[in-house]
Protein backbone atom coordinates (compact mmCIF):
# COMPACT_ATOMS: atom_id res chain seq x y z
CA UNK A 1 0.00 0.00 0.00
CA UNK A 2 1.55 3.22 -1.18
CA UNK A 3 1.72 6.21 1.06
CA UNK A 4 -0.26 9.14 -0.42
CA UNK A 5 1.45 12.49 -0.38
CA UNK A 6 -0.51 15.16 1.40
CA UNK A 7 -2.20 17.52 -0.99
CA UNK A 8 -1.03 21.08 -1.14
CA UNK A 9 -3.30 24.12 -0.70
CA UNK A 10 -3.17 24.82 -4.43
CA UNK A 11 -4.31 21.30 -5.30
CA UNK A 12 -7.14 21.50 -2.77
CA UNK A 13 -8.31 24.85 -4.18
CA UNK A 14 -8.14 23.53 -7.74
CA UNK A 15 -10.04 20.34 -6.76
CA UNK A 16 -12.78 22.35 -5.02
CA UNK A 17 -13.06 24.77 -7.95
CA UNK A 18 -13.43 21.88 -10.42
CA UNK A 19 -16.17 20.36 -8.27
CA UNK A 20 -18.05 23.66 -8.18
CA UNK A 21 -17.76 24.09 -11.93
CA UNK A 22 -18.96 20.51 -12.50
CA UNK A 23 -22.03 21.31 -10.39
CA UNK A 24 -23.06 24.10 -12.78
CA UNK A 25 -22.31 22.09 -15.94
CA UNK A 26 -19.52 24.31 -17.31
CA UNK A 27 -17.08 22.92 -19.85
CA UNK A 28 -13.63 22.05 -18.60
CA UNK A 29 -11.27 24.96 -19.07
CA UNK A 30 -7.51 24.88 -18.63
CA UNK A 31 -5.82 27.04 -16.06
CA UNK A 32 -5.33 30.65 -17.02
CA UNK A 33 -1.90 32.12 -16.79
CA UNK A 34 -0.99 35.60 -15.74
CA UNK A 35 0.60 36.37 -19.12
CA UNK A 36 -2.70 35.78 -20.93
CA UNK A 37 -4.39 38.71 -19.14
CA UNK A 38 -1.38 40.89 -18.56
CA UNK A 39 -3.07 43.88 -20.22
CA UNK A 40 -5.54 44.28 -17.34
CA UNK A 41 -4.34 46.22 -14.33
CA UNK A 42 -6.55 45.38 -11.35
CA UNK A 43 -4.64 47.59 -8.97
CA UNK A 44 -6.67 50.58 -10.13
CA UNK A 45 -9.83 48.88 -8.86
CA UNK A 46 -8.37 47.69 -5.56
CA UNK A 47 -8.17 44.03 -6.69
CA UNK A 48 -5.23 41.64 -6.04
CA UNK A 49 -3.09 40.08 -8.75
CA UNK A 50 -4.65 37.80 -11.37
CA UNK A 51 -5.23 34.24 -10.04
CA UNK A 52 -4.27 31.04 -11.73
CA UNK A 53 -7.29 28.82 -11.08
CA UNK A 54 -10.28 28.87 -13.42
CA UNK A 55 -12.86 29.62 -10.70
CA UNK A 56 -10.95 32.58 -9.38
CA UNK A 57 -10.41 33.76 -12.94
CA UNK A 58 -14.17 33.82 -13.57
CA UNK A 59 -14.80 35.55 -10.26
CA UNK A 60 -12.17 38.20 -11.02
CA UNK A 61 -13.64 38.78 -14.48
CA UNK A 62 -17.07 39.32 -12.92
CA UNK A 63 -15.65 41.73 -10.36
CA UNK A 64 -13.76 43.57 -13.08
CA UNK A 65 -16.90 43.95 -15.21
CA UNK A 66 -18.95 45.10 -12.22
CA UNK A 67 -16.24 47.61 -11.24
CA UNK A 68 -16.09 48.93 -14.80
CA UNK A 69 -19.86 49.33 -15.06
CA UNK A 70 -20.11 50.98 -11.66
CA UNK A 71 -17.26 53.38 -12.47
CA UNK A 72 -18.82 54.31 -15.80
CA UNK A 73 -22.24 54.89 -14.23
CA UNK A 74 -20.71 57.01 -11.46
CA UNK A 75 -18.77 59.11 -13.98
CA UNK A 76 -21.90 59.52 -16.10
CA UNK A 77 -23.92 60.80 -13.15
CA UNK A 78 -21.27 63.12 -11.74
CA UNK A 79 -19.57 64.19 -14.96
CA UNK A 80 -16.19 63.01 -13.69
CA UNK A 81 -13.51 61.98 -16.18
CA UNK A 82 -12.44 58.35 -16.25
CA UNK A 83 -8.87 59.07 -17.30
CA UNK A 84 -7.36 58.91 -13.76
CA UNK A 85 -8.85 55.42 -13.36
CA UNK A 86 -7.57 54.04 -16.61
CA UNK A 87 -4.18 52.49 -17.32
CA UNK A 88 -1.54 54.13 -19.42
CA UNK A 89 -1.09 51.09 -21.67
CA UNK A 90 -2.72 51.14 -25.15
CA UNK A 91 -4.66 47.90 -24.46
CA UNK A 92 -7.50 49.57 -22.50
CA UNK A 93 -10.06 49.46 -25.32
CA UNK A 94 -13.30 49.19 -23.32
CA UNK A 95 -12.67 51.89 -20.64
CA UNK A 96 -11.24 54.34 -23.22
CA UNK A 97 -14.34 53.92 -25.40
CA UNK A 98 -16.62 54.67 -22.46
CA UNK A 99 -14.57 57.71 -21.50
CA UNK A 100 -14.58 58.96 -25.08
CA UNK A 101 -18.36 58.57 -25.29
CA UNK A 102 -18.88 60.47 -22.05
CA UNK A 103 -16.59 63.29 -23.12
CA UNK A 104 -18.31 63.56 -26.52
CA UNK A 105 -21.74 63.61 -24.88
CA UNK A 106 -20.71 66.31 -22.42
CA UNK A 107 -19.23 68.47 -25.19
CA UNK A 108 -22.36 68.09 -27.32
CA UNK A 109 -24.59 69.12 -24.41
CA UNK A 110 -22.42 72.13 -23.65
CA UNK A 111 -22.49 73.26 -27.28
CA UNK A 112 -26.26 72.83 -27.48
CA UNK A 113 -26.81 74.77 -24.25
CA UNK A 114 -24.50 77.53 -25.40
CA UNK A 115 -26.20 77.71 -28.77
CA UNK A 116 -29.66 77.79 -27.20
CA UNK A 117 -28.71 80.54 -24.77
CA UNK A 118 -26.90 82.61 -27.40
CA UNK A 119 -29.57 82.45 -30.10
CA UNK A 120 -32.65 84.61 -29.58
CA UNK A 121 -35.84 84.61 -31.61
CA UNK A 122 -35.77 87.15 -34.44
CA UNK A 123 -37.52 90.47 -34.00
CA UNK A 124 -40.26 90.78 -36.66
CA UNK A 125 -40.81 93.91 -38.65
CA UNK A 126 -43.87 96.11 -38.05
CA UNK A 127 -46.77 95.82 -40.48
CA UNK A 128 -48.91 98.68 -41.82
CA UNK A 129 -51.77 97.95 -39.43
CA UNK A 130 -49.36 97.55 -36.44
CA UNK A 131 -46.66 100.21 -36.85
CA UNK A 132 -45.48 100.42 -33.21
CA UNK A 133 -45.55 98.63 -29.85
CA UNK A 134 -48.39 100.72 -28.39
CA UNK A 135 -50.69 99.70 -31.24
CA UNK A 136 -49.78 96.06 -30.73
CA UNK A 137 -50.62 96.21 -27.01
CA UNK A 138 -53.86 98.00 -27.80
CA UNK A 139 -54.93 95.38 -30.32
CA UNK A 140 -54.31 92.31 -28.17
CA UNK A 141 -56.36 93.76 -25.32
CA UNK A 142 -56.63 92.46 -21.72
CA UNK A 143 -55.52 95.82 -20.38
CA UNK A 144 -51.99 95.58 -21.78
CA UNK A 145 -52.18 99.07 -23.24
CA UNK A 146 -51.59 100.43 -19.72
CA UNK A 147 -48.08 98.91 -19.84
CA UNK A 148 -47.11 100.76 -23.03
CA UNK A 149 -44.79 103.11 -21.11
CA UNK A 150 -42.83 100.11 -19.76
CA UNK A 151 -42.10 98.93 -23.33
CA UNK A 152 -40.83 102.07 -25.06
CA UNK A 153 -39.53 100.48 -28.27
CA UNK A 154 -40.47 97.73 -30.70
CA UNK A 155 -37.23 95.88 -29.92
CA UNK A 156 -37.96 95.85 -26.19
CA UNK A 157 -41.44 94.46 -26.84
CA UNK A 158 -40.06 91.40 -28.65
CA UNK A 159 -36.80 90.90 -26.72
CA UNK A 160 -37.73 91.09 -23.03
CA UNK A 161 -38.06 87.78 -21.21
CA UNK A 162 -40.72 86.72 -18.74
CA UNK A 163 -38.49 87.57 -15.77
CA UNK A 164 -37.73 91.02 -17.15
CA UNK A 165 -41.41 91.72 -17.76
CA UNK A 166 -42.12 90.74 -14.16
CA UNK A 167 -39.47 93.15 -12.92
CA UNK A 168 -41.09 95.92 -14.97
CA UNK A 169 -44.39 95.26 -13.23
CA UNK A 170 -46.39 93.43 -15.92
CA UNK A 171 -48.73 91.47 -13.67
CA UNK A 172 -50.34 88.98 -13.17
CA UNK A 173 -48.49 85.99 -14.59
CA UNK A 174 -51.33 85.04 -16.96
CA UNK A 175 -51.05 88.50 -18.55
CA UNK A 176 -47.36 87.96 -19.23
CA UNK A 177 -48.05 84.52 -20.69
CA UNK A 178 -50.72 86.05 -22.92
CA UNK A 179 -48.29 88.72 -24.13
CA UNK A 180 -45.57 86.15 -24.85
CA UNK A 181 -48.09 83.97 -26.66
CA UNK A 182 -49.14 86.85 -28.95
CA UNK A 183 -45.50 87.76 -29.57
CA UNK A 184 -44.83 84.23 -30.83
CA UNK A 185 -47.91 84.35 -33.05
CA UNK A 186 -46.81 87.68 -34.53
CA UNK A 187 -43.37 86.25 -35.33
CA UNK A 188 -45.05 83.39 -37.21
CA UNK A 189 -47.20 85.80 -39.23
CA UNK A 190 -50.47 84.97 -37.49
CA UNK A 191 -52.50 88.17 -37.25
CA UNK A 192 -56.02 89.16 -36.36
CA UNK A 193 -58.49 91.38 -38.17
CA UNK A 194 -56.71 93.90 -40.38
CA UNK A 195 -53.34 92.22 -40.16
CA UNK A 196 -53.18 91.71 -43.94
CA UNK A 197 -54.11 95.32 -44.84
CA UNK A 198 -51.46 97.06 -46.92
CA UNK A 199 -52.93 100.53 -47.47
CA UNK A 200 -53.31 101.92 -43.96
CA UNK A 201 -53.40 105.62 -43.20
CA UNK A 202 -53.76 107.10 -39.69
CA UNK A 203 -54.58 103.70 -38.24
CA UNK A 204 -57.41 102.93 -40.68
CA UNK A 205 -58.10 101.60 -44.15
CA UNK A 206 -60.91 101.85 -46.70
CA UNK A 207 -62.44 98.66 -48.09
CA UNK A 208 -64.42 98.24 -51.29
CA UNK A 209 -65.92 95.50 -53.44
CA UNK A 210 -64.24 94.42 -56.67
CA UNK A 211 -65.32 91.81 -59.23
CA UNK A 212 -62.52 89.55 -60.42
CA UNK A 213 -62.63 86.69 -62.95
CA UNK A 214 -62.66 83.15 -61.67
CA UNK A 215 -59.99 80.85 -63.05
CA UNK A 216 -61.00 77.67 -64.85
CA UNK A 217 -59.14 75.57 -62.30
CA UNK A 218 -61.26 77.00 -59.49
CA UNK A 219 -64.45 76.39 -61.45
CA UNK A 220 -63.59 72.78 -62.21
CA UNK A 221 -62.58 72.07 -58.60
CA UNK A 222 -65.83 73.53 -57.25
CA UNK A 223 -68.36 72.24 -59.82
CA UNK A 224 -66.50 69.40 -61.54
CA UNK A 225 -67.59 70.65 -65.00
CA UNK A 226 -66.12 73.01 -67.55
CA UNK A 227 -67.62 76.37 -68.49
CA UNK A 228 -69.08 77.21 -71.85
CA UNK A 229 -66.83 78.79 -74.45
CA UNK A 230 -66.95 82.58 -74.42
CA UNK A 231 -68.40 82.90 -70.92
CA UNK A 232 -66.39 84.25 -67.98
CA UNK A 233 -67.51 83.74 -64.42
CA UNK A 234 -66.91 86.56 -61.95
CA UNK A 235 -66.74 86.68 -58.18
CA UNK A 236 -66.79 89.56 -55.71
CA UNK A 237 -64.02 90.14 -53.22
CA UNK A 238 -63.18 92.84 -50.67
CA UNK A 239 -59.93 94.74 -51.15
CA UNK A 240 -58.24 97.72 -49.50
CA UNK A 241 -56.80 99.24 -52.67
CA UNK A 242 -57.70 102.69 -54.06
CA UNK A 243 -59.78 102.85 -57.25
CA UNK A 244 -56.87 103.77 -59.53
CA UNK A 245 -54.75 100.93 -58.16
CA UNK A 246 -57.65 98.46 -58.43
CA UNK A 247 -57.98 98.97 -62.20
CA UNK A 248 -54.25 98.53 -62.76
CA UNK A 249 -53.93 95.40 -60.60
CA UNK A 250 -57.15 93.92 -61.91
CA UNK A 251 -55.69 93.67 -65.40
CA UNK A 252 -52.65 91.86 -64.01
CA UNK A 253 -54.59 89.64 -61.62
CA UNK A 254 -52.66 90.80 -58.56
CA UNK A 255 -55.61 91.63 -56.33
CA UNK A 256 -55.85 89.82 -53.01
CA UNK A 257 -58.97 89.56 -50.88
CA UNK A 258 -58.93 90.87 -47.33
CA UNK A 259 -59.35 88.19 -44.66
CA UNK A 260 -62.34 88.10 -42.29
CA UNK A 261 -64.41 90.14 -44.78
CA UNK A 262 -67.10 88.87 -47.15
CA UNK A 263 -69.81 90.18 -49.49
CA UNK A 264 -73.46 89.66 -48.63
CA UNK A 265 -76.16 90.25 -51.23
CA UNK A 266 -75.40 92.37 -54.23
CA UNK A 267 -72.95 94.92 -52.81
CA UNK A 268 -72.70 94.86 -49.01
CA UNK A 269 -69.47 94.34 -47.08
CA UNK A 270 -69.81 92.42 -43.84
CA UNK A 271 -67.05 91.88 -41.29
CA UNK A 272 -65.91 92.65 -37.75
CA UNK A 273 -65.23 96.25 -36.69
CA UNK A 274 -66.45 97.72 -39.97
CA UNK A 275 -68.03 101.17 -40.35
CA UNK A 276 -70.01 101.63 -43.61
CA UNK A 277 -69.39 104.85 -45.54
CA UNK A 278 -72.46 106.99 -45.93
CA UNK A 279 -73.95 107.15 -49.42
CA UNK A 280 -72.40 103.88 -50.62
CA UNK A 281 -75.15 101.46 -49.52
CA UNK A 282 -72.56 99.30 -47.73
CA UNK A 283 -70.29 98.80 -50.76
CA UNK A 284 -67.50 100.83 -49.12
CA UNK A 285 -66.53 100.60 -45.46
CA UNK A 286 -63.69 101.69 -43.20
CA UNK A 287 -61.85 99.85 -40.44
CA UNK A 288 -59.72 101.45 -37.74
CA UNK A 289 -57.54 100.23 -34.89
CA UNK A 290 -59.62 99.63 -31.77
CA UNK A 291 -58.82 98.36 -28.31
CA UNK A 292 -59.10 94.58 -28.09
CA UNK A 293 -59.56 93.81 -31.80
CA UNK A 294 -57.24 90.80 -31.51
CA UNK A 295 -58.11 89.90 -27.93
CA UNK A 296 -58.76 86.25 -27.12
CA UNK A 297 -61.46 86.34 -24.48
CA UNK A 298 -60.92 84.44 -21.28
CA UNK A 299 -63.31 81.66 -20.39
CA UNK A 300 -66.10 82.32 -17.91
CA UNK A 301 -66.74 79.87 -15.10
CA UNK A 302 -70.29 78.54 -15.07
CA UNK A 303 -71.53 77.31 -11.70
CA UNK A 304 -68.07 77.33 -10.16
CA UNK A 305 -66.26 75.71 -13.08
CA UNK A 306 -65.86 72.09 -14.10
CA UNK A 307 -64.59 70.89 -10.73
CA UNK A 308 -67.32 72.46 -8.59
CA UNK A 309 -70.22 72.38 -11.03
CA UNK A 310 -71.99 69.33 -9.55
CA UNK A 311 -71.54 70.56 -5.99
CA UNK A 312 -72.81 74.06 -6.72
CA UNK A 313 -75.83 72.87 -8.67
CA UNK A 314 -76.69 70.32 -5.97
CA UNK A 315 -76.55 72.96 -3.28
CA UNK A 316 -78.70 75.29 -5.35
CA UNK A 317 -81.29 72.57 -5.86
CA UNK A 318 -81.45 71.88 -2.12
CA UNK A 319 -81.89 75.57 -1.37
CA UNK A 320 -84.71 75.81 -3.91
CA UNK A 321 -86.47 72.85 -2.30
CA UNK A 322 -86.16 74.39 1.16
CA UNK A 323 -87.60 77.69 -0.03
CA UNK A 324 -90.48 75.96 -1.82
CA UNK A 325 -91.50 74.06 1.34
CA UNK A 326 -91.79 77.20 3.42
Buried (B, 14 or more C-beta within 10 A) or exposed (E): EEEEEEEEEEEEBBEEBBEEBEEEEEEEEEEBEEEEBEEBBBEBBEBEEBBBBBBBBBEBBEBBEEBBEEBBEEBBEEEEEBEEBBBEEEEBEEBBEBBEEBBEEEEEEEEEEEEEEEEEEEEBEEBBBBBEBBBBBBBBBBEBBEBBEBBEEBEBBBBBEEEEBBEBEBEEEEBBEBBBEBBEBBEEEEBBBBBBBEEBEEBBBBBBBBEBEBEEEEBEEEEEEEEEEEEEEEEBBBBBBEEEBBEEBBEEEEBEBBBBBBBEEEBBBBBEBBEBBEEBEBBBBBBBBBEBBBBEEEEEEEEEEEEEEEEBEEEEEEEEEEEEEE
